[in-house]
Amino acid sequence: MKKFLLSLLIICISITLSAQKKEKVIKYKKTFYKDQTIENADVKITIDDIVASITGMKFRINIVNKSNDYILFKPSECEFKIQDNKVKPVEKWLVIPPNDKDWRIVNITGPQYIIPENFNFLMDGLYKVTLDSKGNTTADFKLPAISNEFKTGGFSVTLDGSKKETDKTDAKFNVKYNGDKIGVIETNKIAIKMPDGKEFANYLRDKPIILDKGTTDDFKVAWKDIPIESGDMQKVEMVVLWRDAFKEITPFKIPTINLTILFNKEMSMDKGR
């Protein structure tokens, strides 16, 4: 009887070890992970659609801006900690207006991230940018242009073309920011002054442009249906008033959020093998 029980025990242990060994060698073509949401006073962040395949790992970061300031997200400051690897993604910035929301897909490449286990993700690179500040003092710009280039603080600006007609005038500018803060351009601040001294706002009301050091962008300004008694736009000299359009702002860094991304075994077994 004792020998029988001992044999039965050995068989049970062997079956258990065999099952464990079999489970350990499961190979996945894809691994899936659980969605996660976290928030603080400024933002609500949801990470979803997390999947790793032979091409790499990717997921979507959804950000709700709960504040009255702009939120700037720099994905390249985030960090994956997967086993012994530390990897930073390379993605474009995301700028979210006050009380708005947006998302960015974050990727890292390579098949080595198909792992059936949890990993850490450092959610970094979040900043608040407050636009309620005084802009650079910028010299007026004449149309037709006397010179196509000018500088204001850390900004280098080049006229990339303009068209003056009686009913409408428009101009396009290329800008590069060379300063050490965050460069902001608020085109809704820009106006035109006519020969009779009257001023008219730029009617192209785009969102603020936000630039890091060494980055470039372009913007347009335009005026239409200005009363002819103020001057025929096609014939007279017009003066662009920049006011507080160009700003250099020190952003406020939001503390890093450390997230544990949880392996979704059920979904990986169902869809990933």
Buried (B, 14 or more C-beta within 10 A) or exposed (E): EEEEEEEEEEEEEEEEEEEEEEEEEEEBEBBBBBBBEEEEEBBBBBBBBBBBBEEBBBBBBBBBBBBEBBBBBBBBBBBBBBEEEEBBBEBEBBBBEEEBBBBBEBEBEEEBBBBBEEBEBBBBBBBBBBBEEEBBEBEEBEBEEEEBEBBBBBBBBBBBEBEBEEEBBBBBBBBBBBBEBBBBBBBBBBBBBBEEEEEBBBEBEEEBBBBBEEBEBEBBBBBEEBEEEBBBBEEBEBBBBBBBBBBBBEBEEBEBBEBEBBBBBEBBEEBBE
